[in-house]
Amino acid sequence: MGRKVYLDTAATTFVSSEVLTEMLPCFNAIYGNSNSVHSYGRDALAIVDRARDRVAHAIGAAKSNEIYFTSGGTEADNWAILGIARANKEKGKHIITSQIEHHAVLDACKQLEKEGFEVTYVPVDKTGLVNIAEIIHAIRKDTTMISIMAVNNEVGTIQNIKAIAKLAHEYGIIFHTDAVQAMGAIKLDVQDMEIDAMTISGHKIYGPKGSGCLYVKNGIKIDNMLFGGSQERGKRGGTLNVPAIAGFGKAVELAVRDMSINQQKIKAEREYFLKNVKEKIPYIQINGHPQQKVNSIVNMSFEMVDKESLLMLLDMDGVAVSTGSACTSNAVEESHVLKAMNVESEFANSAIRFSFGKNVSKSDIDYAVDILVKSVERLRSISAFTKAGRK
């Protein structure tokens, strides 16, 4: 294989040099257990505390002790959904979420249903936006939590999180948001946005895989999911992954520090890509909200093209993209996000997600568009031949 172009940053990113530099000493120089009372442990704990302060500051948390480190977004989402619901079940056993959430939220809600909870999955409009009126209609006296993602990972639509959180609090309901795709893409301030619990992942923001956190506002009741130790103020047992935490804290700090300049660059990449694709490939459809969206994600359907075949052709020429969430990439069924948006099956089955990062060059995009044009033309010629042969 010759040239390679990576357009799948919504799935994961490389670890930035600044983050890697922050992590390296934790592997062989400052390697103590952060729960140990001796100097080795205290040195490791200082790194953990610094990372916790960095994350708290970056998201506008009132106190650093509202940050709980996890192994990533999935654990944090699971913990938020299961932990908050179970801890507050004496108030009610009804949860509200949306049909387009990440499976880390949806599958946790399915588990709650097995435990006797009731979950309302509110619909979205054709742009992927949750209708607040649908949430109001779904609220009941026994509703204890609403969980709506900040940015959809497949189409990039930005939800009206502040308005939904405010609505939740008017009814005395706890509000959680999955902000995995939002971190570094939009401003997140948990106090201003009235967020009670929020999920962040490290590997989406040029940090290490296996790192993340759950923000939980002080006073919010949440049950433990992991037992066996007093770590994380008794809420999550297990020896802390100090290198990952150090890298995660630095990645969050950098995501906020560099957000403006990164987003300007990524927006330019996206607009250049779209301009070229629209000029060279007919019969396409852009999925998601036309304005209320992050810069990094473009979900595009190609009429008369099979998405899996297109993905493979692009990969053969070194262009890495995806057909949706990497967590469900082995599944062949239609995207639950596009289905909820009522995207026609023909377009849903030809949808490709292109996601841009801070290291993509203009020549990278030129190459990717050239390969995309050739691949689409090839697949459409086969499709046209097949259809003609069936007549």
Long-range contacts (C-beta under 8 A, 24 or more apart in sequence): 1-316, 1-317, 1-318, 2-318, 3-317, 3-318, 3-367, 4-318, 4-319, 4-320, 5-318, 5-319, 5-320, 5-360, 5-364, 5-365, 5-367, 5-368, 6-320, 6-357, 6-360, 7-319, 7-320, 7-321, 7-354, 7-355, 7-356, 7-360, 7-368, 8-320, 8-321, 8-322, 8-326, 8-353, 8-355, 9-204, 9-296, 9-355, 9-356, 9-357, 10-153, 10-181, 10-204, 10-296, 10-297, 10-322, 10-353, 10-355, 11-322, 11-325, 11-326, 11-355, 12-203, 12-204, 12-209, 12-326, 13-203, 13-204, 13-205, 13-206, 13-207, 13-357, 14-206, 14-359, 15-206, 15-207, 15-208, 15-247, 16-206, 16-207, 16-251, 16-254, 18-250, 18-254, 19-206, 19-207, 19-208, 19-247, 19-250, 19-251, 19-254, 20-247, 22-246, 22-247, 22-249, 22-250, 23-208, 23-243, 23-244, 23-246, 23-247, 23-250, 26-242, 26-243, 26-246, 27-243, 30-242, 31-242, 33-239, 33-240, 34-239, 34-240, 34-242, 35-229, 35-230, 35-231, 35-239, 35-240, 44-240, 44-242, 47-242, 47-245, 47-246, 48-240, 48-242, 48-245, 48-246, 50-246, 50-249, 51-245, 51-246, 51-248, 51-249, 51-250, 52-249, 53-249, 54-249, 54-250, 54-252, 54-253, 55-200, 55-213, 55-215, 55-248, 55-249, 55-252, 55-253, 57-253, 58-188, 58-252, 58-253, 58-255, 58-256, 59-188, 59-189, 59-190, 59-198, 59-200, 59-215, 59-252, 60-188, 60-189, 60-190, 60-191, 60-192, 61-190, 61-191, 61-215, 61-217, 62-191, 62-217, 62-218, 63-218, 65-218, 65-233, 66-215, 66-216, 66-217, 66-218, 67-213, 67-214, 67-215, 68-213, 68-214, 68-215, 68-216, 68-232, 68-233, 68-235, 68-236, 69-211, 69-212, 69-213, 69-232, 69-236, 69-240, 69-241, 69-245, 69-248, 70-212, 70-213, 70-214, 70-236, 71-210, 71-211, 71-212, 71-241, 72-201, 72-202, 72-203, 72-209, 72-210, 72-211, 72-212, 73-102, 73-104, 73-178, 73-180, 73-199, 73-200, 73-201, 73-204, 73-212, 74-104, 74-327, 75-212, 75-214, 75-225, 76-199, 76-200, 76-201, 76-212, 76-213, 76-214, 77-102, 77-104, 77-105, 77-108, 77-178, 77-199, 78-104, 78-108, 78-225, 79-214, 79-222, 79-225, 79-236, 80-147, 80-176, 80-197, 80-199, 80-214, 80-216, 80-222, 81-105, 81-108, 81-109, 81-112, 81-145, 81-147, 81-176, 82-108, 82-111, 82-112, 82-223, 82-225, 83-222, 83-223, 83-224, 83-225, 84-144, 84-145, 84-174, 84-176, 84-197, 84-220, 84-221, 84-222, 84-223, 85-112, 85-117, 85-144, 85-145, 86-115, 86-223, 87-221, 87-222, 87-223, 88-144, 88-145, 88-174, 88-221, 89-117, 89-144, 91-142, 91-144, 92-140, 92-141, 92-142, 92-143, 92-144, 93-117, 93-118, 93-142, 93-144, 94-118, 94-119, 94-120, 94-140, 94-142, 94-143, 94-144, 95-119, 95-120, 95-143, 95-144, 95-145, 95-146, 95-147, 96-120, 96-122, 96-135, 96-138, 96-139, 96-143, 96-145, 96-146, 96-147, 96-173, 97-121, 97-122, 97-146, 97-147, 97-148, 98-122, 98-123, 98-124, 98-130, 98-148, 98-149, 98-340, 99-123, 99-124, 99-336, 99-340, 100-124, 100-128, 100-130, 100-149, 100-152, 100-154, 100-336, 100-337, 100-340, 100-341, 101-147, 101-148, 101-149, 101-178, 102-149, 102-153, 102-178, 102-180, 102-325, 102-327, 103-325, 103-327, 103-328, 104-178, 104-327, 105-147, 105-149, 105-178, 106-336, 109-147, 123-340, 124-157, 124-340, 124-341, 125-341, 126-341, 126-342, 126-343, 127-157, 127-288, 127-289, 127-290, 127-292, 127-341, 128-152, 128-155, 128-157, 128-287, 128-288, 128-289, 128-337, 128-340, 128-341, 129-157, 129-159, 129-160, 129-289, 129-292, 130-159, 130-160, 130-164, 132-160, 132-163, 132-164, 132-167, 135-164, 135-167, 136-167, 139-171, 139-173, 143-171, 143-173, 144-173, 144-174, 145-173, 145-174, 145-175, 145-176, 146-173, 146-174, 146-175, 146-176, 147-175, 147-176, 147-177, 147-178, 148-175, 148-177, 149-177, 149-178, 149-179, 149-180, 149-181, 150-177, 150-178, 150-179, 150-181, 150-182, 150-186, 150-188, 151-179, 151-181, 151-182, 151-185, 151-186, 151-294, 152-181, 152-288, 152-337, 153-180, 153-181, 153-297, 153-325, 154-297, 154-299, 154-324, 154-325, 154-335, 154-337, 154-338, 154-353, 155-287, 155-288, 155-289, 155-293, 155-297, 155-299, 155-337, 155-338, 155-341, 155-353, 156-181, 156-288, 156-289, 156-293, 156-294, 156-296, 156-297, 156-298, 156-299, 157-288, 157-289, 157-292, 157-293, 158-182, 158-186, 158-289, 158-292, 158-293, 158-294, 161-193, 161-195, 162-192, 162-193, 162-194, 165-193, 165-194, 165-195, 165-196, 166-194, 169-194, 174-220, 180-204, 180-212, 181-294, 181-297, 182-294, 183-252, 183-255, 184-255, 184-256, 184-259, 184-262, 185-259, 185-263, 185-294, 185-295, 185-296, 186-294, 187-259, 190-215, 190-217, 196-220, 197-222, 200-252, 202-244, 202-247, 202-248, 202-251, 202-252, 205-251, 205-252, 205-254, 205-255, 206-251, 206-254, 206-255, 206-358, 207-247, 207-248, 207-250, 207-251, 207-252, 208-243, 208-244, 208-247, 208-248, 208-251, 210-241, 210-244, 211-241, 211-244, 211-245, 211-247, 211-248, 211-251, 212-248, 213-248, 258-358, 262-358, 263-295, 265-358, 266-295, 266-296, 266-356, 266-357, 266-358, 266-360, 267-295, 269-356, 269-360, 269-362, 269-365, 270-295, 270-296, 270-298, 270-356, 272-362, 272-365, 273-298, 273-354, 273-356, 273-365, 273-368, 273-369, 274-298, 276-365, 276-366, 276-369, 277-369, 277-372, 280-369, 280-373, 281-372, 281-373, 281-376, 285-343, 285-347, 287-338, 287-341, 287-343, 287-347, 287-351, 295-356, 296-355, 296-356, 296-357, 297-353, 297-354, 297-355, 297-356, 298-353, 298-354, 298-355, 298-356, 299-338, 299-351, 299-352, 299-353, 299-354, 300-351, 300-352, 300-354, 301-343, 301-346, 301-347, 301-348, 301-350, 301-351, 301-352, 302-350, 302-352, 302-376, 302-379, 303-346, 303-347, 303-350, 304-350, 304-379, 304-380, 304-383, 304-384, 305-350, 305-376, 305-379, 305-380, 305-383, 306-349, 306-350, 306-379, 306-383, 307-349, 307-350, 307-351, 307-352, 308-332, 309-379, 310-350, 310-352, 310-375, 310-376, 310-379, 311-352, 313-371, 313-375, 313-378, 313-379, 314-368, 314-371, 314-372, 314-375, 317-371, 317-375, 318-371, 319-367, 319-368, 319-371, 319-372, 321-352, 321-353, 321-354, 321-355, 322-352, 322-353, 322-355, 323-351, 323-352, 323-353, 324-351, 324-353
